């Protein structure tokens, strides 16, 4: 599967999915039923927050369209923000580990 990778200065690589890839992943989830999203996360390497966002944009597949939808949207947005923050911290942690190894090698 071809994913275009975008590299911003100092940022982690971000996968971009084509419309056909998104459809393939959403169809996979629908076909698998219960637990399909978790399986899709493992199989396709896409985050649960990204899938939830696609589902909302796709007309709310599997998402309530009543009052709960705005609550769920806020939760998805919060998760997306946390995932972004985790990615930033992971990049920083990798840099620190490399610096640690270089300093340790000097001993």
N, C-alpha and C positions, 0 to 999 in steps of 0.2 A: 504494500500500500504506500503510495507516494504522499508524503506530507511536506508541504513547503515549510521550511524552517526560517524563522525571522530572528536575527540576532541584533538586539539593541545594545548599545555600549553599556557594559557592566550589568547586563540583564541576562537572565536565563533564556535559553532557546524556547520559543513558543510555537506550538503546532498550530497550523491553520488547516481546517478541513473544508473540502469542497462541498457543494450542495449534495452531490451524489454520495460522498462519504458520510455526511450527516444522515442522509436518508438510510443508507446501509446500516448504520449503527442504530438508529431509531427503530428500523424494521427488525433488526436482530433482537432488540429489547422486547418488542411486541411479541415476536415469535417465541421467545424464551419464557415470557410470562413472569411469574413471581421469581425474583432474584435475577431477572434479565439485566437490570441496570448494573448490578454488582459484577456480573459476568462480562458485560461490555467494558466496564472500567478496566478489568484485567486484560481482556482480549485486545482491545483497541488502544489502550493507554490514554484514554480520555478521562477527565475528572468527572465526578458525579455532579459537581456544580455546573460544569459546562453542559452536560446532558440535560440537566434541569432547565437551564437557560434555553437550550434548543427546543425543549418540549413546550415551554411557555410561548416562544416565538412561533411554534408550529401549531398554535391554536389550543394550547393547554393540554396536550396529550397526557392523560394520566394525572392531571392536576385539577383540583376543584376550581370551578369558575364562580363560586359564590364568594361571600365575605372572606373565606379562608384563603382565597387566591392572593390577596394583597399581603396577608400574613406570610404565606409561603414565599412570595416574591421577595419580601424583606429578608426572610431566612436564607434564601438562595443568594441574595446580594451580600449578606453578611458572610456566608460561607465562601463566596468568591473572593471577598476582601481578605479573609483569613488565609485562604490558599495562596493569594498573592503575597501576603506578608510572610508566610512560611517559606515560599520560594526565595524571597529576598534573604531571609535569615539563613537558609540552606546554602546559598551562594556565598554569603559572608563566612559561614562555618567552614566551607571548603577552603576558602582563602586562608583562614586562620590555621587550619590543619596543615596546609602546605608550608606556611610560615613556621609553624611549630617543628615540622620535620626538618626544615633547613637549619633552624637554630639548634636542634638536637644533634644534627649531623656534625656540627662544629665542635661538639664535645669530644 
